[in-house]
Amino acid sequence: MFKVNKKYEKKTRSENPSKIAKDLWAIVYSGFVLILLCFFIMLSSFATMEETKVLRFVKSFVHAVNIHTGGLKLDSGKEILPDPFAIIEKNSKISRLLKELQESVKNFKLEKEIYIIMTEKGIVTRLSDTFLFDAGVAEIAQKAKPLLNRLGNIISSTTCNLRIEGHTDNQAIHTEKFPSNWELSTARAVNVLRYFIEKNNIPIRRLSAEGFGEFRPIFSNDTPVNRAKNRRVEIVFVNDDPDNSKEVINEKKIYQEE
């Protein structure tokens, strides 16, 4: 039979539990130091890599050690890390496409009518209905055609699939041609799609159109201004690069800052 050394047993029982607890901080501290060491080793290995990849790693590391992303701020209240547009790789297809879209909107001086947003589904070019259409109709206005021609040229130079989405506010419509907002939003999306096919010879297999009526608002329909923002057509450049889909802009935040 195994016998316990009584002197050892007595010494173990007399050990002060508080002393053991006090020594635990060293284990936590050692773990933290190892994490920092790994962090700086990774930064060193990125010395010859693109800046955007370093920023992605830093952002991932911040989340990994559970540091709140809003904890470090500049005087203006912005986060120290740049927005996702800045983190997208400079030489990627999606980066070049973003630049072309932004330049087109700027050249036509339509910054207040058109928003370009990076979302999980891809690049969304959001056009207001007041720019594209007259009230209650689905025919494209003449003033919108030069920009649509430019967008069509950009689309034809890419291999992206496109989804064109029509949206309205919650004000009911009931005409002979459009019994509901569903018909109106769908007709508008289809007319934009048809314009791209006819004017820019974009392959039909790359295009699709959907109408959502009033059922996908981006604002509550409680004021005329908000209802106007909900009336829109969205041209979605479907993202085929999963690496860039991780960097997403918060759409609600963008509009709140306007």
C-alpha positions in Angstrom: 0.0 0.0 0.0 1.2 3.5 -0.9 1.9 5.7 2.1 2.1 9.5 2.1 5.0 11.1 3.8 3.5 12.7 6.8 6.1 15.5 6.9 5.4 16.4 3.2 1.6 16.2 3.9 1.9 18.6 6.8 4.1 21.0 4.8 1.6 21.1 2.0 -1.4 21.8 4.2 0.5 24.6 5.9 1.2 26.3 2.6 -0.4 29.8 2.5 -3.1 29.9 -0.2 -2.8 33.7 -0.5 0.9 33.4 -1.4 0.0 31.0 -4.3 -2.7 33.5 -5.5 -0.2 36.4 -5.5 2.1 34.5 -7.8 -0.6 34.1 -10.5 0.0 37.6 -11.8 3.3 36.5 -13.2 1.6 33.9 -15.5 -0.8 36.6 -16.8 2.0 39.0 -17.3 4.1 36.4 -19.2 1.2 35.7 -21.5 0.7 39.3 -22.3 4.4 39.8 -23.0 4.4 36.8 -25.4 1.4 38.4 -27.3 3.3 41.7 -27.7 6.3 39.8 -28.9 4.3 38.0 -31.6 2.7 41.4 -32.5 6.1 43.1 -33.1 7.4 40.0 -35.0 4.5 40.2 -37.3 5.0 43.9 -37.9 8.6 43.3 -38.7 7.7 40.6 -41.2 5.3 43.1 -42.9 8.1 45.6 -43.4 8.2 44.9 -47.1 4.5 44.3 -47.6 1.8 46.6 -48.7 0.5 49.1 -46.2 -3.1 48.0 -46.5 -2.2 44.4 -45.3 -0.4 45.8 -42.3 -3.5 47.9 -41.4 -5.7 44.7 -41.7 -3.4 42.9 -39.4 -3.4 45.7 -36.8 -7.2 45.8 -36.9 -7.4 42.1 -36.4 -5.0 42.2 -33.5 -6.9 45.0 -31.8 -10.1 42.9 -31.9 -8.1 39.8 -30.8 -6.9 41.4 -27.5 -10.4 42.9 -27.0 -9.4 46.5 -27.2 -12.5 48.6 -28.0 -12.1 50.1 -31.5 -13.5 53.4 -30.3 -11.2 53.7 -27.4 -8.4 55.6 -29.3 -9.7 58.7 -31.0 -8.4 61.8 -32.7 -9.7 65.3 -31.8 -12.4 65.0 -34.4 -13.7 61.8 -32.9 -12.6 59.6 -35.8 -10.9 56.3 -35.1 -7.2 56.1 -35.6 -7.5 53.3 -38.1 -8.7 54.5 -41.5 -12.1 53.7 -42.9 -12.5 50.5 -45.0 -12.1 52.5 -48.3 -8.5 53.2 -47.2 -7.9 49.6 -46.2 -8.8 48.1 -49.5 -5.7 47.0 -51.4 -4.5 49.8 -53.8 -3.9 47.5 -56.7 -7.0 45.3 -56.5 -9.8 45.3 -59.0 -12.2 46.6 -56.5 -10.0 49.5 -55.6 -9.6 50.6 -59.3 -13.4 50.3 -59.8 -14.1 52.5 -56.7 -11.7 55.1 -58.0 -13.4 55.3 -61.4 -16.9 55.5 -59.9 -15.8 58.3 -57.5 -14.2 60.3 -60.3 -17.3 60.0 -62.5 -19.6 61.3 -59.8 -17.1 64.1 -59.1 -16.8 65.1 -62.8 -20.6 65.3 -63.1 -20.8 67.3 -59.8 -23.4 64.9 -58.4 -22.0 64.2 -54.9 -25.3 65.1 -53.3 -27.3 62.9 -55.6 -25.2 59.8 -55.7 -23.5 57.8 -52.9 -20.9 55.1 -53.5 -20.8 52.6 -50.6 -18.8 49.5 -49.9 -21.1 46.8 -48.4 -20.9 43.1 -47.9 -22.7 42.5 -51.2 -20.2 44.7 -53.1 -19.9 48.2 -54.3 -23.3 50.0 -54.3 -23.8 53.1 -56.4 -26.9 54.6 -55.0 -28.8 57.1 -57.3 -31.7 59.2 -56.1 -34.9 59.0 -58.0 -35.1 62.8 -58.5 -32.0 62.5 -60.6 -33.0 59.5 -62.6 -36.8 59.9 -63.0 -39.7 62.4 -62.9 -42.2 61.8 -60.2 -44.4 58.7 -60.6 -42.8 57.5 -63.9 -40.2 54.9 -64.8 -38.8 56.5 -68.0 -35.2 57.7 -67.5 -34.8 61.4 -67.5 -32.6 63.0 -70.2 -30.4 64.7 -67.6 -29.4 61.3 -66.2 -28.3 59.7 -69.4 -24.8 61.2 -69.7 -23.9 59.7 -66.3 -25.5 56.4 -67.1 -23.4 56.3 -70.3 -20.3 56.8 -68.2 -21.4 54.1 -65.7 -22.1 51.8 -68.6 -18.6 52.3 -70.0 -17.2 51.4 -66.5 -19.4 48.4 -66.3 -18.4 47.1 -69.8 -14.7 47.4 -68.8 -15.2 45.1 -65.8 -16.2 41.5 -65.4 -18.4 42.1 -62.4 -22.0 40.9 -62.3 -24.5 43.7 -61.7 -27.7 43.7 -59.8 -30.0 46.8 -60.3 -32.4 47.3 -57.4 -35.4 49.7 -57.4 -36.7 51.2 -54.2 -39.5 53.6 -53.3 -40.9 55.3 -50.1 -44.0 54.2 -48.4 -46.4 56.6 -50.1 -48.9 54.5 -51.9 -49.2 54.8 -55.7 -52.1 53.4 -57.7 -52.2 54.3 -61.4 -53.2 52.3 -64.4 -49.6 51.6 -65.3 -48.3 51.1 -61.7 -50.9 49.6 -59.3 -48.4 49.6 -56.5 -44.9 50.6 -55.5 -43.6 47.1 -56.4 -44.5 47.6 -60.1 -42.9 51.1 -60.1 -39.7 50.1 -58.4 -39.4 47.0 -60.7 -40.0 49.0 -63.9 -37.4 51.6 -62.9 -34.8 48.9 -62.2 -35.6 47.1 -65.5 -35.4 50.4 -67.5 -31.9 51.1 -66.1 -30.9 47.6 -67.0 -32.3 47.9 -70.5 -30.5 51.2 -71.0 -27.1 49.5 -70.2 -27.8 46.7 -72.6 -28.9 48.9 -75.5 -26.3 51.7 -75.1 -23.2 49.8 -73.8 -23.7 46.3 -75.2 -23.2 44.7 -71.8 -23.9 41.0 -71.8 -27.3 40.2 -70.5 -26.0 37.3 -68.4 -24.1 39.8 -66.2 -27.2 41.8 -65.4 -30.3 41.3 -63.2 -33.0 43.6 -61.9 -35.2 43.6 -58.8 -37.9 45.8 -57.4 -38.4 46.0 -53.6 -41.1 48.7 -53.4 -41.1 50.4 -50.0 -40.0 47.3 -48.1 -36.2 48.0 -47.8 -35.9 51.5 -46.6 -32.6 53.0 -45.4 -34.4 55.6 -43.3 -37.7 55.7 -41.5 -40.4 57.3 -43.8 -41.3 59.9 -41.2 -40.2 63.1 -43.0 -40.2 64.3 -46.7 -36.3 64.3 -46.6 -36.1 60.7 -45.4 -38.7 59.5 -47.9 -36.7 61.2 -50.7 -33.6 59.2 -49.6 -35.6 56.0 -49.7 -36.6 56.6 -53.3 -33.6 55.3 -55.2 -32.0 52.9 -57.6 -29.0 50.9 -56.5 -26.5 49.6 -59.0 -24.7 46.8 -57.1 -21.3 45.7 -58.5 -21.3 42.2 -56.9 -18.1 41.6 -55.1 -16.2 38.5 -56.4 -13.2 39.1 -54.1 -13.9 37.5 -50.6 -10.8 39.2 -49.1 -12.3 42.7 -49.6 -15.7 41.7 -48.4 -14.4 41.8 -44.8 -14.0 45.5 -44.9 -17.4 47.1 -44.8 -18.6 50.6 -44.2 -21.5 51.2 -41.7 -24.1 52.7 -44.0 -26.2 54.1 -41.1 -23.1 55.9 -39.8 -22.4 57.5 -43.1 -25.9 59.0 -43.4 -25.9 60.2 -39.8 -22.8 62.2 -40.4 -24.3 64.1 -43.3 
